[in-house]
């Protein structure tokens, strides 16, 4: 059994309860000096102490377990890229900060992002175009919404349970979703459905008509009807969720309401308990789930990434949607996958391979520089409004989980999950990637001196000078 060192968390728990070391030592039946050693990680937490802590403070033992810091570590490395490049901060420093003082790390991230925003505003106010070019652009409102769901690990408990209760009351079941939604909108809100829209959907509150494009597939119609139902029945709660992070009435606040409404809609047409049970039954076979529930591939994948209800958790997935240019328009995660926020993602990731064979699910075991391995599935989807000559849009949908959960997925059959050398080495983006020997690297690695020799070339585009 591995030893548990959680001094920072133990100290924070004690300070939150406004207890002295002597007081907590009496509760735990240990000496104050022993408690002081545990708080400074000189001694591990023993099983008897853990049991007394959980009983005294009502916290789960997992509160003191070793936490996955890969997400925080990746964010810190990206936010402090210039410091790493200058040698003022090392990767080891950031790792220790993420593991020992995660709350301080989160504060540094917020300060870094605030500094970027202030620098951009100052450059605009002074018309300093040079400064603007050198300053990282502030996050857009849409990026703020992605960060909101990322921070909450893509699970909103209140919205999820409320949607499931509404699904039961409205009689939403596979094969009867459209009928149930139509009846609920009409009976409770006097809303009429009209298949005559030019845009995918438009709700007219004056005559209470929801106009839907006749080109929408049944699953798309259901999702837009469910979103409108969320806005009508859950409006106050949508505002409450949005106001927790953003100023009421702002653009980001409005987008947050829509984002939570979309989450509610997915939870309404794919109620948690039924969908979770089906996913476990078919071992997370996405295509079988789309057939069973009559909904699209992306909708099912996105819903799979939200199955994190306490005591009924599904596989913790990361979900992404990218285009051919590497732009990530959706990024949600219930796990610690290292998403890039600076520049593009890794070209060796199988989400890009999916564009070569649209419609087929691609499977990849990928390894990050820290050794963490993931099982990724990826499939490219093309959407079009249907008219001749009208441009469509193509995305790759990626769904991945840590390798320790991979055996629960049908996509792991026939793969050697224990062979680390069989994994494809990927990174979180060339700008901050730690892989020095990657032949696909697009920019030089941070904090490394290059070996420049006019008399020779290398397969690796940015060779590193040997350490003296």
C-alpha positions as CSV (number, residue, x, y, z in Angstrom):
1,X,0.0,0.0,0.0
2,X,1.4,3.4,-1.0
3,X,2.0,6.0,1.7
4,X,-0.3,9.1,1.7
5,X,1.3,12.5,2.0
6,X,-1.2,15.3,2.1
7,X,0.2,17.9,4.4
8,X,-1.1,20.9,2.5
9,X,-4.7,19.5,2.4
10,X,-4.6,18.5,6.1
11,X,-3.4,22.0,7.1
12,X,-6.0,23.7,4.9
13,X,-8.8,21.5,6.4
14,X,-7.6,22.5,9.9
15,X,-7.4,26.2,9.1
16,X,-10.8,26.1,7.5
17,X,-12.2,24.7,10.7
18,X,-10.3,27.4,12.7
19,X,-8.5,24.8,14.8
20,X,-5.1,25.0,16.3
21,X,-2.7,22.1,15.9
22,X,-3.1,21.2,19.5
23,X,-6.9,21.1,19.1
24,X,-6.8,18.9,16.1
25,X,-4.1,16.6,17.7
26,X,-6.5,16.0,20.6
27,X,-9.3,15.0,18.1
28,X,-7.0,12.7,16.3
29,X,-5.5,11.2,19.5
30,X,-1.9,12.0,18.4
31,X,0.7,14.5,19.6
32,X,0.9,18.0,18.3
33,X,4.5,17.3,17.1
34,X,3.3,14.3,15.1
35,X,0.5,16.4,13.5
36,X,3.1,19.1,12.6
37,X,5.3,16.5,10.9
38,X,2.3,15.2,8.8
39,X,1.4,18.8,7.8
40,X,4.9,19.3,6.5
41,X,5.0,15.9,4.8
42,X,7.7,14.5,7.1
43,X,5.3,11.7,8.0
44,X,2.5,10.1,6.0
45,X,-1.1,9.9,7.0
46,X,-1.8,6.5,8.7
47,X,-5.0,4.6,8.2
48,X,-6.2,5.2,11.8
49,X,-5.6,8.9,11.4
50,X,-7.4,8.9,8.0
51,X,-10.4,7.2,9.6
52,X,-10.6,9.7,12.5
53,X,-10.3,12.6,10.0
54,X,-13.2,11.3,7.9
55,X,-15.3,10.7,11.0
56,X,-14.5,14.1,12.6
57,X,-14.8,16.3,9.6
58,X,-17.3,14.4,7.3
59,X,-14.9,14.3,4.4
60,X,-14.3,11.4,2.1
61,X,-10.9,9.6,2.4
62,X,-10.3,10.4,-1.3
63,X,-9.9,14.1,-0.2
64,X,-6.5,13.1,1.1
65,X,-5.5,10.8,-1.8
66,X,-2.9,11.7,-4.4
67,X,-4.6,13.9,-6.9
68,X,-4.1,14.0,-10.7
69,X,-2.2,17.2,-11.2
70,X,-1.5,16.8,-14.9
71,X,-4.3,19.3,-15.9
72,X,-3.0,22.0,-13.5
73,X,0.6,21.2,-14.4
74,X,-0.1,21.6,-18.1
75,X,-1.9,24.9,-17.5
76,X,0.9,26.3,-15.4
77,X,3.5,25.3,-18.0
78,X,1.6,27.1,-20.7
79,X,0.9,30.2,-18.6
80,X,4.5,30.5,-17.5
81,X,6.1,29.5,-20.8
82,X,8.3,32.6,-20.8
83,X,9.6,32.0,-17.3
84,X,10.4,28.4,-18.2
85,X,12.1,29.5,-21.4
86,X,14.3,32.0,-19.5
87,X,15.3,29.4,-17.0
88,X,13.7,31.2,-14.0
89,X,11.3,28.4,-13.4
90,X,11.8,24.7,-14.0
91,X,9.3,22.0,-14.8
92,X,10.2,20.4,-11.5
93,X,9.2,23.7,-9.7
94,X,5.8,23.7,-11.4
95,X,5.2,20.0,-10.7
96,X,5.9,20.6,-7.0
97,X,3.6,23.6,-6.9
98,X,0.8,21.7,-8.6
99,X,1.1,18.7,-6.3
100,X,1.8,20.5,-3.0
101,X,0.0,23.8,-3.3
102,X,-2.7,23.4,-6.0
103,X,-4.8,26.3,-4.7
104,X,-1.7,28.6,-5.1
105,X,-1.3,27.3,-8.6
106,X,-4.9,28.1,-9.5
107,X,-4.4,31.7,-8.2
108,X,-1.3,32.1,-10.3
109,X,-3.3,31.0,-13.4
110,X,-6.0,33.5,-12.7
111,X,-3.4,36.3,-12.2
112,X,-1.7,35.3,-15.4
113,X,-4.9,35.5,-17.4
114,X,-5.9,38.8,-15.8
115,X,-2.4,40.2,-16.7
116,X,-2.9,39.1,-20.3
117,X,-6.3,40.8,-20.4
118,X,-5.0,44.0,-18.8
119,X,-2.1,44.1,-21.2
120,X,-4.4,43.9,-24.2
121,X,-6.7,46.6,-22.9
122,X,-3.7,48.9,-22.2
123,X,-2.4,48.4,-25.7
124,X,-5.7,49.2,-27.2
125,X,-6.2,52.3,-25.0
126,X,-2.8,53.7,-26.0
127,X,-3.0,52.5,-29.6
128,X,0.2,50.6,-29.0
129,X,0.1,48.1,-31.9
130,X,3.5,46.7,-31.1
131,X,2.5,45.9,-27.6
132,X,-0.7,44.4,-28.9
133,X,1.3,42.1,-31.1
134,X,3.5,40.9,-28.3
135,X,0.7,40.4,-25.8
136,X,-1.4,37.3,-25.7
137,X,-4.9,38.0,-26.8
138,X,-7.5,37.9,-24.1
139,X,-9.9,35.0,-24.1
140,X,-13.1,35.5,-26.1
141,X,-16.5,35.0,-24.4
142,X,-16.8,31.6,-26.1
143,X,-13.4,30.6,-24.7
144,X,-14.6,31.8,-21.3
145,X,-17.6,29.4,-21.5
146,X,-15.3,26.5,-22.5
147,X,-13.2,27.3,-19.4
148,X,-16.3,27.3,-17.3
149,X,-17.3,23.8,-18.2
150,X,-13.6,22.7,-18.1
151,X,-13.3,23.9,-14.5
152,X,-16.4,22.0,-13.5
153,X,-15.2,18.9,-15.2
154,X,-18.1,19.0,-17.6
155,X,-20.7,18.0,-15.0
156,X,-23.5,20.2,-13.5
157,X,-25.3,18.2,-10.9
158,X,-28.3,20.4,-10.3
159,X,-29.0,20.8,-14.0
160,X,-28.5,17.0,-14.7
161,X,-30.8,15.8,-11.9
162,X,-33.5,18.4,-12.8
163,X,-33.4,17.4,-16.5
164,X,-33.8,13.7,-15.5
165,X,-36.8,14.5,-13.3
166,X,-38.3,16.5,-16.2
167,X,-37.7,13.6,-18.6
168,X,-39.6,11.2,-16.3
169,X,-42.5,13.7,-15.9
170,X,-42.7,14.3,-19.7
171,X,-42.4,10.7,-20.6
172,X,-39.2,11.0,-22.7
173,X,-38.1,7.6,-23.9
174,X,-36.2,6.3,-26.9
175,X,-38.4,6.4,-30.0
176,X,-40.9,8.9,-28.4
177,X,-38.7,11.9,-27.7
178,X,-40.1,14.2,-30.4
179,X,-43.7,13.3,-29.4
180,X,-43.0,13.9,-25.7
181,X,-41.2,17.2,-26.3
182,X,-43.9,18.5,-28.6
183,X,-46.6,17.6,-26.1
184,X,-44.7,19.3,-23.2
185,X,-44.1,22.5,-25.1
186,X,-47.7,22.7,-26.2
187,X,-49.4,21.7,-23.0
188,X,-47.2,23.6,-20.5
189,X,-46.2,26.6,-22.6
190,X,-48.5,26.9,-25.5
191,X,-45.6,26.6,-28.0
192,X,-46.4,25.4,-31.5
193,X,-43.8,23.6,-33.7
194,X,-43.4,24.8,-37.3
195,X,-41.1,23.0,-39.7
196,X,-40.6,26.1,-41.9
197,X,-37.4,27.8,-40.7
198,X,-34.5,29.1,-42.8
199,X,-32.1,28.9,-39.9
200,X,-31.8,25.7,-37.9
201,X,-34.2,27.1,-35.3
202,X,-35.9,30.4,-34.3
203,X,-38.3,30.9,-31.4
204,X,-40.8,33.7,-31.7
205,X,-42.1,34.6,-28.2
206,X,-44.9,36.8,-29.6
207,X,-46.9,34.0,-31.2
208,X,-45.1,31.2,-29.2
209,X,-43.9,29.4,-32.3
210,X,-40.7,27.4,-32.5
211,X,-39.6,27.4,-36.2
212,X,-37.4,24.5,-37.1
213,X,-35.6,23.9,-40.4
214,X,-37.1,21.0,-42.3
215,X,-33.5,20.0,-43.1
216,X,-32.9,19.0,-39.5
217,X,-32.6,15.4,-38.7
218,X,-35.0,14.1,-35.9
219,X,-32.2,14.0,-33.4
220,X,-31.3,17.7,-34.2
221,X,-34.9,18.7,-33.9
222,X,-35.2,17.0,-30.5
223,X,-32.1,18.8,-29.2
224,X,-33.3,22.2,-30.2
225,X,-36.8,21.6,-28.8
226,X,-35.2,20.4,-25.6
227,X,-33.0,23.5,-25.4
228,X,-36.1,25.8,-25.8
229,X,-37.9,23.8,-23.1
230,X,-34.9,24.4,-20.8
231,X,-35.1,28.1,-21.5
232,X,-38.8,28.2,-20.7
233,X,-38.9,25.9,-17.7
234,X,-35.4,26.3,-16.2
235,X,-34.8,29.9,-16.9
236,X,-34.2,31.1,-13.4
237,X,-31.7,28.3,-12.7
238,X,-29.9,29.1,-16.0
239,X,-29.4,32.7,-14.8
240,X,-28.2,31.5,-11.4
241,X,-25.6,29.2,-13.0
242,X,-24.4,32.0,-15.3
243,X,-24.3,34.6,-12.5
244,X,-21.9,32.4,-10.5
245,X,-19.1,33.3,-12.9
246,X,-20.1,36.3,-15.0
247,X,-21.8,39.7,-14.7
248,X,-25.5,39.6,-15.4
249,X,-26.4,40.9,-18.8
250,X,-22.9,40.6,-20.3
251,X,-22.2,38.7,-23.5
252,X,-20.4,36.0,-21.6
253,X,-23.4,35.7,-19.1
254,X,-25.8,35.3,-22.0
255,X,-23.6,32.6,-23.6
256,X,-23.3,30.9,-20.2
257,X,-27.1,30.6,-20.0
258,X,-27.2,29.1,-23.5
259,X,-24.4,26.7,-22.6
260,X,-26.2,25.5,-19.5
261,X,-29.4,25.3,-21.5
262,X,-27.6,23.0,-24.0
263,X,-26.3,20.9,-21.2
264,X,-29.8,20.6,-19.8
265,X,-31.2,19.7,-23.2
266,X,-28.7,16.8,-23.6
267,X,-29.5,15.6,-20.1
268,X,-33.2,15.8,-20.9
269,X,-33.2,13.7,-24.1
270,X,-30.5,11.4,-22.7
271,X,-31.5,11.0,-19.1
272,X,-28.6,10.1,-16.8
273,X,-29.6,6.8,-15.3
274,X,-31.0,5.2,-18.5
275,X,-28.1,6.5,-20.6
276,X,-25.4,5.5,-18.1
277,X,-26.9,2.0,-17.9
278,X,-27.1,1.6,-21.7
279,X,-23.5,2.9,-22.1
280,X,-22.2,0.3,-19.5
281,X,-24.2,-2.4,-21.2
282,X,-22.7,-1.9,-24.7
283,X,-19.3,-1.0,-23.3
284,X,-19.5,2.6,-24.6
285,X,-20.0,1.6,-28.2
286,X,-20.9,5.0,-29.6
287,X,-22.6,3.7,-32.8
288,X,-24.8,1.4,-30.9
289,X,-25.8,4.2,-28.5
290,X,-26.7,6.5,-31.5
291,X,-28.9,3.7,-32.9
292,X,-30.6,3.0,-29.6
293,X,-31.4,6.6,-28.7
294,X,-31.8,8.0,-32.3
295,X,-29.4,10.8,-31.8
296,X,-26.3,12.0,-33.6
297,X,-22.7,10.9,-33.0
298,X,-21.5,14.2,-31.6
299,X,-24.5,14.5,-29.2
300,X,-23.8,11.0,-27.8
301,X,-20.1,11.6,-27.4
302,X,-20.7,14.9,-25.6
303,X,-23.2,13.2,-23.3
304,X,-20.7,10.4,-22.5
305,X,-18.2,13.1,-21.3
306,X,-20.7,14.2,-18.7
307,X,-21.3,11.0,-16.8
308,X,-19.8,11.9,-13.5
309,X,-22.7,11.7,-11.1
310,X,-21.5,10.7,-7.6
311,X,-22.1,7.0,-6.8
312,X,-23.0,6.4,-10.5
313,X,-20.0,7.5,-12.4
314,X,-19.3,6.4,-16.0
315,X,-15.9,6.4,-17.6
316,X,-14.3,9.9,-17.2
317,X,-13.9,11.1,-20.8
318,X,-12.3,14.1,-22.5
319,X,-14.3,15.4,-25.5
320,X,-13.0,17.6,-28.3
321,X,-14.2,18.9,-31.6
322,X,-11.5,20.2,-34.0
323,X,-11.4,21.3,-37.7
324,X,-8.8,20.6,-40.3
325,X,-6.8,23.6,-39.3
326,X,-6.5,22.4,-35.7
327,X,-8.9,24.9,-34.3
328,X,-10.6,23.4,-31.2
329,X,-14.2,24.6,-31.1
330,X,-15.2,22.3,-28.3
331,X,-13.1,21.1,-25.4
332,X,-14.7,19.4,-22.3
333,X,-13.1,17.0,-19.9
334,X,-14.0,15.0,-16.8
335,X,-10.3,14.0,-16.6
336,X,-6.9,15.6,-16.6
337,X,-6.1,15.5,-20.3
338,X,-3.6,18.2,-21.3
339,X,-5.4,20.5,-23.7
340,X,-3.4,23.2,-25.4
341,X,-4.4,26.8,-25.0
342,X,-1.5,28.3,-26.9
343,X,-1.4,27.5,-30.6
344,X,-2.4,24.2,-32.2
345,X,-2.7,20.7,-30.8
346,X,-0.4,17.8,-31.6
347,X,-0.4,16.7,-35.3
348,X,0.4,13.1,-34.2
349,X,-3.0,12.9,-32.4
350,X,-5.5,10.7,-34.2
351,X,-8.2,13.3,-34.4
352,X,-6.3,14.6,-37.5
353,X,-6.0,11.1,-39.0
354,X,-9.8,10.9,-38.9
355,X,-10.1,13.5,-41.7
356,X,-8.4,11.1,-44.1
357,X,-11.2,8.5,-43.7
358,X,-14.5,10.3,-42.7
359,X,-17.2,8.1,-41.2
360,X,-14.7,5.5,-39.7
361,X,-13.8,5.4,-36.1
362,X,-10.1,5.6,-35.5
363,X,-8.5,4.2,-32.3
364,X,-5.2,5.3,-30.8
365,X,-3.3,4.7,-27.6
366,X,-1.5,8.0,-27.0
367,X,1.2,8.8,-24.4
368,X,1.8,12.3,-23.0
369,X,5.4,13.4,-22.1
370,X,4.7,12.7,-18.4
371,X,4.0,9.1,-19.2
372,X,0.2,9.3,-18.8
373,X,-1.5,7.2,-21.5
374,X,-5.0,7.6,-23.0
375,X,-7.2,5.6,-25.3
376,X,-8.7,7.9,-28.0
377,X,-11.4,7.4,-30.5
378,X,-11.8,9.9,-33.3
379,X,-14.3,10.2,-36.2
380,X,-14.7,12.9,-38.8
381,X,-18.2,14.2,-39.5
382,X,-19.4,16.4,-42.4
383,X,-22.5,18.6,-42.2
384,X,-24.2,20.4,-45.0
385,X,-27.4,22.3,-45.5
386,X,-28.1,20.1,-48.4
387,X,-28.2,22.4,-51.4
388,X,-26.1,21.9,-54.5
389,X,-22.9,24.0,-54.3
390,X,-23.5,25.1,-50.7
391,X,-20.3,24.8,-48.5
392,X,-20.5,22.4,-45.6
393,X,-18.4,22.0,-42.5
394,X,-16.3,19.1,-41.4
395,X,-15.1,18.4,-37.8
396,X,-13.3,15.5,-36.1
397,X,-14.9,14.4,-32.9
398,X,-12.5,12.9,-30.3
399,X,-13.4,11.0,-27.2
400,X,-10.6,9.8,-24.9
401,X,-10.1,8.3,-21.4
402,X,-7.1,7.3,-19.3
403,X,-5.7,3.9,-20.1
404,X,-6.8,2.5,-16.7
405,X,-10.4,2.8,-17.8
406,X,-9.8,1.6,-21.4
407,X,-10.8,-2.1,-20.7
408,X,-14.4,-0.9,-20.1
409,X,-14.6,0.3,-23.7
410,X,-15.3,-2.0,-26.7
411,X,-12.6,-0.1,-28.6
412,X,-9.9,-1.6,-26.4
413,X,-10.5,-5.1,-27.7
414,X,-7.4,-6.6,-29.3
415,X,-5.1,-3.8,-28.1
416,X,-2.1,-4.4,-25.8
417,X,-3.0,-2.0,-23.0
418,X,-0.1,-2.9,-20.9
419,X,2.6,-2.3,-23.5
420,X,3.7,1.3,-23.0
421,X,6.0,1.2,-26.0
422,X,3.1,0.6,-28.3
423,X,1.6,4.1,-27.5
424,X,1.9,7.0,-30.0
425,X,3.9,9.8,-28.3
426,X,2.0,13.0,-28.5
427,X,2.1,16.4,-26.7
428,X,-0.1,19.2,-25.8
429,X,1.1,21.5,-28.6
430,X,4.5,22.3,-30.1
431,X,5.0,25.5,-28.2
432,X,5.1,23.9,-24.8
433,X,5.8,20.2,-25.7
434,X,8.6,18.6,-23.8
435,X,9.5,16.1,-26.5
436,X,12.8,17.2,-27.8
437,X,13.2,14.5,-30.4
438,X,9.9,14.9,-32.2
439,X,10.3,15.1,-36.0
440,X,6.9,16.8,-36.3
441,X,7.7,19.8,-34.0
442,X,6.7,23.2,-35.5
443,X,8.5,25.5,-33.1
444,X,11.7,25.3,-30.9
445,X,11.2,23.8,-27.4
446,X,11.1,26.2,-24.5
447,X,14.2,26.7,-22.4
448,X,16.6,24.8,-24.7
449,X,19.6,25.9,-26.5
450,X,19.6,24.8,-30.2
451,X,22.5,23.1,-31.9
452,X,23.1,25.2,-35.1
453,X,25.5,23.7,-37.6
454,X,25.7,24.9,-41.1
455,X,27.6,21.8,-42.1
456,X,25.0,19.3,-41.2
457,X,21.2,18.7,-41.0
458,X,19.1,16.5,-38.8
459,X,15.7,14.7,-39.2
460,X,14.5,16.5,-36.0
461,X,13.8,20.1,-37.1
462,X,15.1,21.8,-34.0
463,X,18.2,19.8,-32.7
464,X,19.2,20.5,-29.1
465,X,22.7,21.4,-28.1
466,X,24.3,18.8,-25.8
467,X,24.5,19.7,-22.1
468,X,28.1,20.7,-21.2
